[in-house]
Amino acid sequence: MTDDATVVDARGLRCPLPVIRLAAAARDVPPGSRLTVLATDPAAEHDVPAWARMRGHAFVGSGYDEAAGTWSLTVEVRGQVPAA
């Protein structure tokens, strides 16, 4: 997680809620902002990068805290992609 990222706490939530929380947070921040999702659902490891790619945002990176069982996944918002 980067120091300048806004944290989206999705710990304890199951798929698809971590991505839904991330999408809601991304609507409220300007382009260039970074959002870090904290998630305990292992599906988030794949879902967050896929969401970022599909929405035109940049997936910055991830980490896993084994002791806490928590994924930390960071996305940089790159502007809003029009709805299809």
Phi and psi in degrees as GROMACS dihedral restraints (atoms count N, CA, C in turn):
[ dihedral_restraints ]
;  ai    aj    ak    al  type     phi  dphi    fc
    3     4     5     6     1   -93.5    20    10
    4     5     6     7     1   153.0    20    10
    6     7     8     9     1   -64.8    20    10
    7     8     9    10     1   -28.7    20    10
    9    10    11    12     1   -92.5    20    10
   10    11    12    13     1     8.3    20    10
   12    13    14    15     1   -89.0    20    10
   13    14    15    16     1   144.0    20    10
   15    16    17    18     1   -81.1    20    10
   16    17    18    19     1   135.1    20    10
   18    19    20    21     1   -92.9    20    10
   19    20    21    22     1   132.0    20    10
   21    22    23    24     1  -110.6    20    10
   22    23    24    25     1   106.1    20    10
   24    25    26    27     1   -86.4    20    10
   25    26    27    28     1   105.5    20    10
   27    28    29    30     1  -116.6    20    10
   28    29    30    31     1    21.1    20    10
   30    31    32    33     1   -63.6    20    10
   31    32    33    34     1   136.6    20    10
   33    34    35    36     1    86.3    20    10
   34    35    36    37     1    -5.3    20    10
   36    37    38    39     1   -98.2    20    10
   37    38    39    40     1   142.4    20    10
   39    40    41    42     1   -97.6    20    10
   40    41    42    43     1   159.3    20    10
   42    43    44    45     1   -52.9    20    10
   43    44    45    46     1   134.0    20    10
   45    46    47    48     1  -100.5    20    10
   46    47    48    49     1    11.8    20    10
   48    49    50    51     1   -59.5    20    10
   49    50    51    52     1   -38.0    20    10
   51    52    53    54     1   -58.4    20    10
   52    53    54    55     1   -40.8    20    10
   54    55    56    57     1   -71.6    20    10
   55    56    57    58     1   -36.0    20    10
   57    58    59    60     1   -63.7    20    10
   58    59    60    61     1   -42.1    20    10
   60    61    62    63     1   -64.8    20    10
   61    62    63    64     1   -40.6    20    10
   63    64    65    66     1   -62.5    20    10
   64    65    66    67     1   -45.6    20    10
   66    67    68    69     1   -61.2    20    10
   67    68    69    70     1   -41.6    20    10
   69    70    71    72     1   -63.6    20    10
   70    71    72    73     1   -42.3    20    10
   72    73    74    75     1   -66.6    20    10
   73    74    75    76     1   -37.2    20    10
   75    76    77    78     1   -65.3    20    10
   76    77    78    79     1   -28.7    20    10
   78    79    80    81     1   -69.0    20    10
   79    80    81    82     1   -22.5    20    10
   81    82    83    84     1  -101.3    20    10
   82    83    84    85     1     7.3    20    10
   84    85    86    87     1  -124.5    20    10
   85    86    87    88     1   152.8    20    10
   87    88    89    90     1   -76.2    20    10
   88    89    90    91     1   158.1    20    10
   90    91    92    93     1   -54.1    20    10
   91    92    93    94     1   143.1    20    10
   93    94    95    96     1    95.8    20    10
   94    95    96    97     1   -13.7    20    10
   96    97    98    99     1   -73.0    20    10
   97    98    99   100     1   149.3    20    10
   99   100   101   102     1  -110.7    20    10
  100   101   102   103     1   137.4    20    10
  102   103   104   105     1  -121.4    20    10
  103   104   105   106     1   132.5    20    10
  105   106   107   108     1  -115.2    20    10
  106   107   108   109     1   120.6    20    10
  108   109   110   111     1   -92.0    20    10
  109   110   111   112     1   128.9    20    10
  111   112   113   114     1  -101.5    20    10
  112   113   114   115     1   121.9    20    10
  114   115   116   117     1  -141.5    20    10
  115   116   117   118     1   142.8    20    10
  117   118   119   120     1  -101.2    20    10
  118   119   120   121     1   -13.1    20    10
  120   121   122   123     1   -77.3    20    10
  121   122   123   124     1   120.3    20    10
  123   124   125   126     1   -60.8    20    10
  124   125   126   127     1   -22.0    20    10
  126   127   128   129     1   -63.6    20    10
  127   128   129   130     1   -25.4    20    10
  129   130   131   132     1   -60.2    20    10
  130   131   132   133     1   -30.0    20    10
  132   133   134   135     1   -55.8    20    10
  133   134   135   136     1   -34.1    20    10
  135   136   137   138     1  -100.2    20    10
  136   137   138   139     1   -34.6    20    10
  138   139   140   141     1   -68.5    20    10
  139   140   141   142     1   -41.5    20    10
  141   142   143   144     1   -65.5    20    10
  142   143   144   145     1   -49.0    20    10
  144   145   146   147     1   -61.4    20    10
  145   146   147   148     1   -37.2    20    10
  147   148   149   150     1   -65.3    20    10
  148   149   150   151     1   -42.7    20    10
  150   151   152   153     1   -61.0    20    10
  151   152   153   154     1   -46.1    20    10
  153   154   155   156     1   -59.1    20    10
  154   155   156   157     1   -45.7    20    10
  156   157   158   159     1   -62.0    20    10
  157   158   159   160     1   -45.0    20    10
  159   160   161   162     1   -68.7    20    10
  160   161   162   163     1   -28.1    20    10
  162   163   164   165     1   -96.8    20    10
  163   164   165   166     1    -0.4    20    10
  165   166   167   168     1    84.1    20    10
  166   167   168   169     1    16.1    20    10
  168   169   170   171     1   -95.6    20    10
  169   170   171   172     1   170.7    20    10
  171   172   173   174     1  -105.1    20    10
  172   173   174   175     1   126.1    20    10
  174   175   176   177     1   -82.1    20    10
  175   176   177   178     1   120.0    20    10
  177   178   179   180     1   -88.2    20    10
  178   179   180   181     1   -42.1    20    10
  180   181   182   183     1   165.0    20    10
  181   182   183   184     1   176.4    20    10
  183   184   185   186     1  -146.0    20    10
  184   185   186   187     1   165.3    20    10
  186   187   188   189     1  -153.7    20    10
  187   188   189   190     1   160.4    20    10
  189   190   191   192     1  -129.4    20    10
  190   191   192   193     1   126.3    20    10
  192   193   194   195     1   -97.1    20    10
  193   194   195   196     1    99.8    20    10
  195   196   197   198     1   -61.7    20    10
  196   197   198   199     1   -40.1    20    10
  198   199   200   201     1   -62.4    20    10
  199   200   201   202     1   -38.3    20    10
  201   202   203   204     1   -92.3    20    10
  202   203   204   205     1   -13.6    20    10
  204   205   206   207     1    65.0    20    10
  205   206   207   208     1    36.9    20    10
  207   208   209   210     1  -125.0    20    10
  208   209   210   211     1   131.0    20    10
  210   211   212   213     1   -86.5    20    10
  211   212   213   214     1   144.2    20    10
  213   214   215   216     1  -123.2    20    10
  214   215   216   217     1   112.3    20    10
  216   217   218   219     1  -124.9    20    10
  217   218   219   220     1   123.0    20    10
  219   220   221   222     1  -111.1    20    10
  220   221   222   223     1   134.5    20    10
  222   223   224   225     1  -125.7    20    10
  223   224   225   226     1   140.1    20    10
  225   226   227   228     1  -103.1    20    10
  226   227   228   229     1   124.7    20    10
  228   229   230   231     1   -74.0    20    10
  229   230   231   232     1   130.1    20    10
  231   232   233   234     1  -117.3    20    10
  232   233   234   235     1    32.2    20    10
  234   235   236   237     1    95.7    20    10
  235   236   237   238     1   165.4    20    10
  237   238   239   240     1   -89.6    20    10
  238   239   240   241     1   133.6    20    10
  240   241   242   243     1   -90.5    20    10
  241   242   243   244     1   128.4    20    10
  243   244   245   246     1   -61.9    20    10
  244   245   246   247     1   145.9    20    10
  246   247   248   249     1   -66.4    20    10
  247   248   249   250     1   142.5    20    10
